[in-house]
Amino acid sequence: MKDVTPSKTDDTDADDGCATCGAAIDASNRHPIAADFGADGEIRIRLFCSQACRDRWNAP
Ligand SMILES: [Zn+2]
């Protein structure tokens, strides 16, 4: 897992909503994101509604 910097590309295949709690995310605001790799090695971008959810997702 790696932290990534939000970029201007909106070409992510992120699901709508927080990856931890599922809360809706307003794409016009900045939110914590993270990237990891699926079993096929494909990168996946996760969005989080808050830093707390970001931390929870990262926790063991
Ligand atoms: Zn959340």
N, CA, C, O and the ligand as a Tripos MOL2 file, in Angstrom:
@<TRIPOS>MOLECULE
protein
  241   239    61     0     0
PROTEIN
NO_CHARGES

@<TRIPOS>ATOM
      1 N           0.8300   -1.1950    0.0000 N.3       1 MET1
      2 CA          0.0000    0.0000    0.0000 C.3       1 MET1
      3 C           0.8640    1.2450    0.0000 C.2       1 MET1
      4 O           1.8970    1.3050    0.6670 O.2       1 MET1
      5 N           0.4410    2.2020   -0.7330 N.am      2 LYS2
      6 CA          1.1890    3.4410   -0.8360 C.3       2 LYS2
      7 C           0.2530    4.6210   -0.7770 C.2       2 LYS2
      8 O          -0.8680    4.5880   -1.2840 O.2       2 LYS2
      9 N           0.7400    5.6530   -0.1520 N.am      3 ASP3
     10 CA         -0.0070    6.8960   -0.2270 C.3       3 ASP3
     11 C           0.2200    7.5110   -1.5990 C.2       3 ASP3
     12 O           1.3170    7.4420   -2.1520 O.2       3 ASP3
     13 N          -0.7910    8.0880   -2.1190 N.am      4 VAL4
     14 CA         -0.6580    8.7380   -3.4090 C.3       4 VAL4
     15 C          -1.1850   10.1570   -3.3000 C.2       4 VAL4
     16 O          -2.0480   10.4570   -2.4750 O.2       4 VAL4
     17 N          -0.6700   10.9880   -4.1130 N.am      5 THR5
     18 CA         -1.1130   12.3730   -4.1190 C.3       5 THR5
     19 C          -2.2620   12.5230   -5.1090 C.2       5 THR5
     20 O          -2.1700   12.0910   -6.2580 O.2       5 THR5
     21 N          -3.3130   13.1230   -4.6610 N.am      6 PRO6
     22 CA         -4.4260   13.3330   -5.5990 C.3       6 PRO6
     23 C          -3.9630   14.1150   -6.8190 C.2       6 PRO6
     24 O          -3.2740   15.1270   -6.6910 O.2       6 PRO6
     25 N          -4.3240   13.6660   -7.9500 N.am      7 SER7
     26 CA         -3.9210   14.3400   -9.1690 C.3       7 SER7
     27 C          -5.1520   14.8570   -9.8960 C.2       7 SER7
     28 O          -6.2850   14.6410   -9.4660 O.2       7 SER7
     29 N          -4.9140   15.5250  -10.9730 N.am      8 LYS8
     30 CA         -6.0360   16.1060  -11.6880 C.3       8 LYS8
     31 C          -6.7390   15.0730  -12.5570 C.2       8 LYS8
     32 O          -7.8330   15.3280  -13.0600 O.2       8 LYS8
     33 N          -6.1400   13.9440  -12.7310 N.am      9 THR9
     34 CA         -6.8040   12.9380  -13.5450 C.3       9 THR9
     35 C          -8.0230   12.4240  -12.8070 C.2       9 THR9
     36 O          -7.9430   12.0200  -11.6470 O.2       9 THR9
     37 N          -9.1210   12.4440  -13.4790 N.am     10 ASP10
     38 CA        -10.3090   11.8520  -12.8900 C.3      10 ASP10
     39 C         -10.5730   10.4950  -13.5400 C.2      10 ASP10
     40 O         -11.7070   10.0230  -13.6250 O.2      10 ASP10
     41 N          -9.5100    9.9100  -13.9790 N.am     11 ASP11
     42 CA         -9.6040    8.6430  -14.6860 C.3      11 ASP11
     43 C          -9.4070    7.4750  -13.7190 C.2      11 ASP11
     44 O          -8.7810    6.4700  -14.0560 O.2      11 ASP11
     45 N          -9.9440    7.6240  -12.5320 N.am     12 THR12
     46 CA         -9.8360    6.5290  -11.5790 C.3      12 THR12
     47 C         -11.0720    5.6430  -11.6810 C.2      12 THR12
     48 O         -12.1430    6.0810  -12.1010 O.2      12 THR12
     49 N         -10.8970    4.4290  -11.3000 N.am     13 ASP13
     50 CA        -12.0440    3.5260  -11.2940 C.3      13 ASP13
     51 C         -12.5260    3.3080   -9.8640 C.2      13 ASP13
     52 O         -13.0350    2.2450   -9.5060 O.2      13 ASP13
     53 N         -12.3480    4.3380   -9.0720 N.am     14 ALA14
     54 CA        -12.7420    4.2210   -7.6750 C.3      14 ALA14
     55 C         -14.2480    4.0590   -7.5560 C.2      14 ALA14
     56 O         -15.0260    4.6110   -8.3350 O.2      14 ALA14
     57 N         -14.6170    3.3040   -6.5810 N.am     15 ASP15
     58 CA        -16.0380    3.1880   -6.3000 C.3      15 ASP15
     59 C         -16.5410    4.5100   -5.7430 C.2      15 ASP15
     60 O         -15.7730    5.3030   -5.1980 O.2      15 ASP15
     61 N         -17.7980    4.7270   -5.8840 N.am     16 ASP16
     62 CA        -18.3840    5.8830   -5.2340 C.3      16 ASP16
     63 C         -18.4700    5.6080   -3.7470 C.2      16 ASP16
     64 O         -18.8980    4.5340   -3.3260 O.2      16 ASP16
     65 N         -18.0670    6.5700   -2.9700 N.am     17 GLY17
     66 CA        -18.2130    6.4180   -1.5360 C.3      17 GLY17
     67 C         -16.9240    6.0120   -0.8450 C.2      17 GLY17
     68 O         -15.9610    5.5570   -1.4620 O.2      17 GLY17
     69 N         -16.9540    6.2000    0.4670 N.am     18 CYS18
     70 CA        -15.8110    5.8960    1.3090 C.3      18 CYS18
     71 C         -15.5320    4.3950    1.3080 C.2      18 CYS18
     72 O         -16.4510    3.5880    1.4450 O.2      18 CYS18
     73 N         -14.2780    4.0310    1.1560 N.am     19 ALA19
     74 CA        -13.9200    2.6170    1.1050 C.3      19 ALA19
     75 C         -14.0790    1.9390    2.4610 C.2      19 ALA19
     76 O         -14.1610    0.7140    2.5420 O.2      19 ALA19
     77 N         -14.1210    2.7300    3.5140 N.am     20 THR20
     78 CA        -14.2540    2.1400    4.8470 C.3      20 THR20
     79 C         -15.7120    2.0820    5.2980 C.2      20 THR20
     80 O         -16.1950    1.0230    5.6960 O.2      20 THR20
     81 N         -16.4040    3.1980    5.2380 N.am     21 CYS21
     82 CA        -17.7510    3.2380    5.7960 C.3      21 CYS21
     83 C         -18.8290    3.3840    4.7340 C.2      21 CYS21
     84 O         -20.0130    3.2470    5.0400 O.2      21 CYS21
     85 N         -18.4500    3.6550    3.5150 N.am     22 GLY22
     86 CA        -19.4190    3.7190    2.4430 C.3      22 GLY22
     87 C         -20.1310    5.0550    2.3200 C.2      22 GLY22
     88 O         -21.0430    5.2040    1.5060 O.2      22 GLY22
     89 N         -19.7220    6.0210    3.1180 N.am     23 ALA23
     90 CA        -20.3590    7.3290    3.0480 C.3      23 ALA23
     91 C         -20.1230    7.9600    1.6820 C.2      23 ALA23
     92 O         -19.0740    7.7620    1.0680 O.2      23 ALA23
     93 N         -21.0730    8.6930    1.2300 N.am     24 ALA24
     94 CA        -20.9420    9.3750   -0.0530 C.3      24 ALA24
     95 C         -19.8220   10.4030    0.0190 C.2      24 ALA24
     96 O         -19.6120   11.0500    1.0460 O.2      24 ALA24
     97 N         -19.1230   10.5370   -1.0720 N.am     25 ILE25
     98 CA        -17.9980   11.4630   -1.1200 C.3      25 ILE25
     99 C         -18.2770   12.5320   -2.1550 C.2      25 ILE25
    100 O         -18.6300   12.2500   -3.3000 O.2      25 ILE25
    101 N         -18.1090   13.7620   -1.7160 N.am     26 ASP26
    102 CA        -18.2720   14.8900   -2.6210 C.3      26 ASP26
    103 C         -16.9780   15.0660   -3.3980 C.2      26 ASP26
    104 O         -15.9540   15.4600   -2.8390 O.2      26 ASP26
    105 N         -17.0310   14.7790   -4.6520 N.am     27 ALA27
    106 CA        -15.8110   14.7700   -5.4530 C.3      27 ALA27
    107 C         -15.1990   16.1530   -5.6120 C.2      27 ALA27
    108 O         -14.0600   16.2850   -6.0610 O.2      27 ALA27
    109 N         -15.9470   17.1760   -5.2490 N.am     28 SER28
    110 CA        -15.4110   18.5250   -5.3930 C.3      28 SER28
    111 C         -14.5240   18.9050   -4.2210 C.2      28 SER28
    112 O         -13.8030   19.9010   -4.2710 O.2      28 SER28
    113 N         -14.5830   18.1070   -3.1720 N.am     29 ASN29
    114 CA        -13.7120   18.3480   -2.0370 C.3      29 ASN29
    115 C         -12.5560   17.3650   -2.0630 C.2      29 ASN29
    116 O         -12.6230   16.3180   -2.7080 O.2      29 ASN29
    117 N         -11.5210   17.7100   -1.3690 N.am     30 ARG30
    118 CA        -10.3790   16.8040   -1.2770 C.3      30 ARG30
    119 C         -10.6110   15.8270   -0.1430 C.2      30 ARG30
    120 O         -11.0830   16.1870    0.9360 O.2      30 ARG30
    121 N         -10.2750   14.6120   -0.4130 N.am     31 HIS31
    122 CA        -10.4360   13.5650    0.5870 C.3      31 HIS31
    123 C          -9.1820   12.7160    0.5740 C.2      31 HIS31
    124 O          -8.4560   12.6610   -0.4190 O.2      31 HIS31
    125 N          -8.9420   12.0570    1.6950 N.am     32 PRO32
    126 CA         -7.8090   11.1290    1.7120 C.3      32 PRO32
    127 C          -8.0530   10.0100    0.7070 C.2      32 PRO32
    128 O          -9.1730    9.5230    0.5570 O.2      32 PRO32
    129 N          -7.0030    9.6200    0.0360 N.am     33 ILE33
    130 CA         -7.1020    8.4770   -0.8580 C.3      33 ILE33
    131 C          -5.9310    7.5530   -0.6140 C.2      33 ILE33
    132 O          -4.9300    7.9430   -0.0140 O.2      33 ILE33
    133 N          -6.0610    6.3510   -1.0740 N.am     34 ALA34
    134 CA         -4.9850    5.3850   -0.9760 C.3      34 ALA34
    135 C          -5.0530    4.4940   -2.1950 C.2      34 ALA34
    136 O          -6.0970    4.3530   -2.8320 O.2      34 ALA34
    137 N          -3.9290    3.9040   -2.5000 N.am     35 ALA35
    138 CA         -3.8980    2.9830   -3.6230 C.3      35 ALA35
    139 C          -3.3390    1.6490   -3.1560 C.2      35 ALA35
    140 O          -2.4130    1.5900   -2.3460 O.2      35 ALA35
    141 N          -3.9060    0.6120   -3.6690 N.am     36 ASP36
    142 CA         -3.3120   -0.6940   -3.4430 C.3      36 ASP36
    143 C          -3.4850   -1.5160   -4.7100 C.2      36 ASP36
    144 O          -4.0340   -1.0300   -5.7000 O.2      36 ASP36
    145 N          -3.0240   -2.7450   -4.6820 N.am     37 PHE37
    146 CA         -3.0350   -3.5560   -5.8760 C.3      37 PHE37
    147 C          -3.9150   -4.7680   -5.6710 C.2      37 PHE37
    148 O          -3.8440   -5.4510   -4.6500 O.2      37 PHE37
    149 N          -4.7270   -5.0120   -6.6420 N.am     38 GLY38
    150 CA         -5.5670   -6.1910   -6.5920 C.3      38 GLY38
    151 C          -4.7590   -7.4370   -6.9010 C.2      38 GLY38
    152 O          -3.5660   -7.3680   -7.1990 O.2      38 GLY38
    153 N          -5.4270   -8.5710   -6.8270 N.am     39 ALA39
    154 CA         -4.7620   -9.8490   -7.0280 C.3      39 ALA39
    155 C          -4.1390   -9.9470   -8.4160 C.2      39 ALA39
    156 O          -3.1630  -10.6670   -8.6250 O.2      39 ALA39
    157 N          -4.7140   -9.2190   -9.3480 N.am     40 ASP40
    158 CA         -4.1910   -9.2450  -10.7160 C.3      40 ASP40
    159 C          -3.1260   -8.1910  -10.9470 C.2      40 ASP40
    160 O          -2.6710   -7.9990  -12.0740 O.2      40 ASP40
    161 N          -2.7240   -7.5050   -9.8790 N.am     41 GLY41
    162 CA         -1.7000   -6.4890  -10.0050 C.3      41 GLY41
    163 C          -2.2220   -5.1570  -10.4950 C.2      41 GLY41
    164 O          -1.4540   -4.2190  -10.7090 O.2      41 GLY41
    165 N          -3.5050   -5.0780  -10.6690 N.am     42 GLU42
    166 CA         -4.0970   -3.8280  -11.1320 C.3      42 GLU42
    167 C          -4.2170   -2.8600   -9.9720 C.2      42 GLU42
    168 O          -4.6660   -3.2270   -8.8860 O.2      42 GLU42
    169 N          -3.8130   -1.6240  -10.2080 N.am     43 ILE43
    170 CA         -3.8740   -0.6470   -9.1290 C.3      43 ILE43
    171 C          -5.3210   -0.2310   -8.8920 C.2      43 ILE43
    172 O          -6.1150   -0.0870   -9.8220 O.2      43 ILE43
    173 N          -5.6250   -0.0480   -7.6370 N.am     44 ARG44
    174 CA         -6.9760    0.3730   -7.2610 C.3      44 ARG44
    175 C          -6.8580    1.6010   -6.3770 C.2      44 ARG44
    176 O          -6.0250    1.6550   -5.4730 O.2      44 ARG44
    177 N          -7.6830    2.5620   -6.6450 N.am     45 ILE45
    178 CA         -7.7040    3.7860   -5.8600 C.3      45 ILE45
    179 C          -8.8880    3.7320   -4.9010 C.2      45 ILE45
    180 O         -10.0200    3.4410   -5.2850 O.2      45 ILE45
    181 N          -8.5870    4.0180   -3.6580 N.am     46 ARG46
    182 CA         -9.6460    4.0460   -2.6480 C.3      46 ARG46
    183 C          -9.8510    5.4810   -2.1970 C.2      46 ARG46
    184 O          -8.9030    6.2520   -2.0500 O.2      46 ARG46
    185 N         -11.0870    5.8090   -1.9880 N.am     47 LEU47
    186 CA        -11.4200    7.1280   -1.4670 C.3      47 LEU47
    187 C         -11.9620    6.9800   -0.0540 C.2      47 LEU47
    188 O         -12.5730    5.9690    0.2930 O.2      47 LEU47
    189 N         -11.7300    7.9910    0.7390 N.am     48 PHE48
    190 CA        -12.2000    7.9720    2.1230 C.3      48 PHE48
    191 C         -12.8640    9.2950    2.4550 C.2      48 PHE48
    192 O         -12.4590   10.3520    1.9720 O.2      48 PHE48
    193 N         -13.8900    9.2170    3.2870 N.am     49 CYS49
    194 CA        -14.6240   10.4300    3.6400 C.3      49 CYS49
    195 C         -13.8360   11.2730    4.6240 C.2      49 CYS49
    196 O         -14.0580   12.4790    4.7210 O.2      49 CYS49
    197 N         -12.9290   10.6630    5.3480 N.am     50 SER50
    198 CA        -12.1880   11.3960    6.3670 C.3      50 SER50
    199 C         -10.8640   10.6870    6.6330 C.2      50 SER50
    200 O         -10.6480    9.5380    6.2490 O.2      50 SER50
    201 N          -9.9960   11.4260    7.3040 N.am     51 GLN51
    202 CA         -8.7150   10.8200    7.6590 C.3      51 GLN51
    203 C          -8.9070    9.6470    8.6080 C.2      51 GLN51
    204 O          -8.1410    8.6850    8.5770 O.2      51 GLN51
    205 N          -9.9250    9.7290    9.4470 N.am     52 ALA52
    206 CA        -10.1930    8.6330   10.3820 C.3      52 ALA52
    207 C         -10.4840    7.3430    9.6290 C.2      52 ALA52
    208 O          -9.9940    6.2750    9.9980 O.2      52 ALA52
    209 N         -11.2740    7.4460    8.5860 N.am     53 CYS53
    210 CA        -11.5780    6.2570    7.7970 C.3      53 CYS53
    211 C         -10.3350    5.7880    7.0410 C.2      53 CYS53
    212 O         -10.1060    4.5880    6.8900 O.2      53 CYS53
    213 N          -9.5610    6.7140    6.5840 N.am     54 ARG54
    214 CA         -8.3030    6.3690    5.9160 C.3      54 ARG54
    215 C          -7.4100    5.5680    6.8650 C.2      54 ARG54
    216 O          -6.8130    4.5660    6.4730 O.2      54 ARG54
    217 N          -7.3300    6.0170    8.1010 N.am     55 ASP55
    218 CA         -6.5000    5.3370    9.1000 C.3      55 ASP55
    219 C          -7.0580    3.9590    9.4210 C.2      55 ASP55
    220 O          -6.3110    2.9960    9.5940 O.2      55 ASP55
    221 N          -8.3790    3.8800    9.4990 N.am     56 ARG56
    222 CA         -8.9900    2.5880    9.8160 C.3      56 ARG56
    223 C          -8.7220    1.5730    8.7110 C.2      56 ARG56
    224 O          -8.4560    0.4020    8.9810 O.2      56 ARG56
    225 N          -8.7940    2.0280    7.4830 N.am     57 TRP57
    226 CA         -8.5740    1.1210    6.3550 C.3      57 TRP57
    227 C          -7.1370    0.5960    6.3730 C.2      57 TRP57
    228 O          -6.8650   -0.5480    6.0070 O.2      57 TRP57
    229 N          -6.2370    1.4640    6.8070 N.am     58 ASN58
    230 CA         -4.8250    1.1120    6.7820 C.3      58 ASN58
    231 C          -4.4250    0.2290    7.9520 C.2      58 ASN58
    232 O          -3.3810   -0.4230    7.9270 O.2      58 ASN58
    233 N          -5.2650    0.2160    8.9740 N.am     59 ALA59
    234 CA         -4.9270   -0.5300   10.1850 C.3      59 ALA59
    235 C          -5.0030   -2.0290    9.9130 C.2      59 ALA59
    236 O          -5.7630   -2.4610    9.0460 O.2      59 ALA59
    237 N          -4.2390   -2.8120   10.6320 N.am     60 PRO60
    238 CA         -4.2560   -4.2570   10.4610 C.3      60 PRO60
    239 C          -5.6240   -4.8640   10.8020 C.2      60 PRO60
    240 O          -5.8020   -6.0780   10.7080 O.2      60 PRO60
    241 ZN        -15.7460    6.8890    5.8130 Zn       61 ZN61
@<TRIPOS>BOND
     1     1     2 1
     2     2     3 1
     3     3     4 2
     4     3     5 am
     5     5     6 1
     6     6     7 1
     7     7     8 2
     8     7     9 am
     9     9    10 1
    10    10    11 1
    11    11    12 2
    12    11    13 am
    13    13    14 1
    14    14    15 1
    15    15    16 2
    16    15    17 am
    17    17    18 1
    18    18    19 1
    19    19    20 2
    20    19    21 am
    21    21    22 1
    22    22    23 1
    23    23    24 2
    24    23    25 am
    25    25    26 1
    26    26    27 1
    27    27    28 2
    28    27    29 am
    29    29    30 1
    30    30    31 1
    31    31    32 2
    32    31    33 am
    33    33    34 1
    34    34    35 1
    35    35    36 2
    36    35    37 am
    37    37    38 1
    38    38    39 1
    39    39    40 2
    40    39    41 am
    41    41    42 1
    42    42    43 1
    43    43    44 2
    44    43    45 am
    45    45    46 1
    46    46    47 1
    47    47    48 2
    48    47    49 am
    49    49    50 1
    50    50    51 1
    51    51    52 2
    52    51    53 am
    53    53    54 1
    54    54    55 1
    55    55    56 2
    56    55    57 am
    57    57    58 1
    58    58    59 1
    59    59    60 2
    60    59    61 am
    61    61    62 1
    62    62    63 1
    63    63    64 2
    64    63    65 am
    65    65    66 1
    66    66    67 1
    67    67    68 2
    68    67    69 am
    69    69    70 1
    70    70    71 1
    71    71    72 2
    72    71    73 am
    73    73    74 1
    74    74    75 1
    75    75    76 2
    76    75    77 am
    77    77    78 1
    78    78    79 1
    79    79    80 2
    80    79    81 am
    81    81    82 1
    82    82    83 1
    83    83    84 2
    84    83    85 am
    85    85    86 1
    86    86    87 1
    87    87    88 2
    88    87    89 am
    89    89    90 1
    90    90    91 1
    91    91    92 2
    92    91    93 am
    93    93    94 1
    94    94    95 1
    95    95    96 2
    96    95    97 am
    97    97    98 1
    98    98    99 1
    99    99   100 2
   100    99   101 am
   101   101   102 1
   102   102   103 1
   103   103   104 2
   104   103   105 am
   105   105   106 1
   106   106   107 1
   107   107   108 2
   108   107   109 am
   109   109   110 1
   110   110   111 1
   111   111   112 2
   112   111   113 am
   113   113   114 1
   114   114   115 1
   115   115   116 2
   116   115   117 am
   117   117   118 1
   118   118   119 1
   119   119   120 2
   120   119   121 am
   121   121   122 1
   122   122   123 1
   123   123   124 2
   124   123   125 am
   125   125   126 1
   126   126   127 1
   127   127   128 2
   128   127   129 am
   129   129   130 1
   130   130   131 1
   131   131   132 2
   132   131   133 am
   133   133   134 1
   134   134   135 1
   135   135   136 2
   136   135   137 am
   137   137   138 1
   138   138   139 1
   139   139   140 2
   140   139   141 am
   141   141   142 1
   142   142   143 1
   143   143   144 2
   144   143   145 am
   145   145   146 1
   146   146   147 1
   147   147   148 2
   148   147   149 am
   149   149   150 1
   150   150   151 1
   151   151   152 2
   152   151   153 am
   153   153   154 1
   154   154   155 1
   155   155   156 2
   156   155   157 am
   157   157   158 1
   158   158   159 1
   159   159   160 2
   160   159   161 am
   161   161   162 1
   162   162   163 1
   163   163   164 2
   164   163   165 am
   165   165   166 1
   166   166   167 1
   167   167   168 2
   168   167   169 am
   169   169   170 1
   170   170   171 1
   171   171   172 2
   172   171   173 am
   173   173   174 1
   174   174   175 1
   175   175   176 2
   176   175   177 am
   177   177   178 1
   178   178   179 1
   179   179   180 2
   180   179   181 am
   181   181   182 1
   182   182   183 1
   183   183   184 2
   184   183   185 am
   185   185   186 1
   186   186   187 1
   187   187   188 2
   188   187   189 am
   189   189   190 1
   190   190   191 1
   191   191   192 2
   192   191   193 am
   193   193   194 1
   194   194   195 1
   195   195   196 2
   196   195   197 am
   197   197   198 1
   198   198   199 1
   199   199   200 2
   200   199   201 am
   201   201   202 1
   202   202   203 1
   203   203   204 2
   204   203   205 am
   205   205   206 1
   206   206   207 1
   207   207   208 2
   208   207   209 am
   209   209   210 1
   210   210   211 1
   211   211   212 2
   212   211   213 am
   213   213   214 1
   214   214   215 1
   215   215   216 2
   216   215   217 am
   217   217   218 1
   218   218   219 1
   219   219   220 2
   220   219   221 am
   221   221   222 1
   222   222   223 1
   223   223   224 2
   224   223   225 am
   225   225   226 1
   226   226   227 1
   227   227   228 2
   228   227   229 am
   229   229   230 1
   230   230   231 1
   231   231   232 2
   232   231   233 am
   233   233   234 1
   234   234   235 1
   235   235   236 2
   236   235   237 am
   237   237   238 1
   238   238   239 1
   239   239   240 2
@<TRIPOS>SUBSTRUCTURE
     1 MET1         2 RESIDUE 1 A MET
     2 LYS2         6 RESIDUE 1 A LYS
     3 ASP3        10 RESIDUE 1 A ASP
     4 VAL4        14 RESIDUE 1 A VAL
     5 THR5        18 RESIDUE 1 A THR
     6 PRO6        22 RESIDUE 1 A PRO
     7 SER7        26 RESIDUE 1 A SER
     8 LYS8        30 RESIDUE 1 A LYS
     9 THR9        34 RESIDUE 1 A THR
    10 ASP10       38 RESIDUE 1 A ASP
    11 ASP11       42 RESIDUE 1 A ASP
    12 THR12       46 RESIDUE 1 A THR
    13 ASP13       50 RESIDUE 1 A ASP
    14 ALA14       54 RESIDUE 1 A ALA
    15 ASP15       58 RESIDUE 1 A ASP
    16 ASP16       62 RESIDUE 1 A ASP
    17 GLY17       66 RESIDUE 1 A GLY
    18 CYS18       70 RESIDUE 1 A CYS
    19 ALA19       74 RESIDUE 1 A ALA
    20 THR20       78 RESIDUE 1 A THR
    21 CYS21       82 RESIDUE 1 A CYS
    22 GLY22       86 RESIDUE 1 A GLY
    23 ALA23       90 RESIDUE 1 A ALA
    24 ALA24       94 RESIDUE 1 A ALA
    25 ILE25       98 RESIDUE 1 A ILE
    26 ASP26      102 RESIDUE 1 A ASP
    27 ALA27      106 RESIDUE 1 A ALA
    28 SER28      110 RESIDUE 1 A SER
    29 ASN29      114 RESIDUE 1 A ASN
    30 ARG30      118 RESIDUE 1 A ARG
    31 HIS31      122 RESIDUE 1 A HIS
    32 PRO32      126 RESIDUE 1 A PRO
    33 ILE33      130 RESIDUE 1 A ILE
    34 ALA34      134 RESIDUE 1 A ALA
    35 ALA35      138 RESIDUE 1 A ALA
    36 ASP36      142 RESIDUE 1 A ASP
    37 PHE37      146 RESIDUE 1 A PHE
    38 GLY38      150 RESIDUE 1 A GLY
    39 ALA39      154 RESIDUE 1 A ALA
    40 ASP40      158 RESIDUE 1 A ASP
    41 GLY41      162 RESIDUE 1 A GLY
    42 GLU42      166 RESIDUE 1 A GLU
    43 ILE43      170 RESIDUE 1 A ILE
    44 ARG44      174 RESIDUE 1 A ARG
    45 ILE45      178 RESIDUE 1 A ILE
    46 ARG46      182 RESIDUE 1 A ARG
    47 LEU47      186 RESIDUE 1 A LEU
    48 PHE48      190 RESIDUE 1 A PHE
    49 CYS49      194 RESIDUE 1 A CYS
    50 SER50      198 RESIDUE 1 A SER
    51 GLN51      202 RESIDUE 1 A GLN
    52 ALA52      206 RESIDUE 1 A ALA
    53 CYS53      210 RESIDUE 1 A CYS
    54 ARG54      214 RESIDUE 1 A ARG
    55 ASP55      218 RESIDUE 1 A ASP
    56 ARG56      222 RESIDUE 1 A ARG
    57 TRP57      226 RESIDUE 1 A TRP
    58 ASN58      230 RESIDUE 1 A ASN
    59 ALA59      234 RESIDUE 1 A ALA
    60 PRO60      238 RESIDUE 1 A PRO
    61 ZN61       241 GROUP 0 **** ****
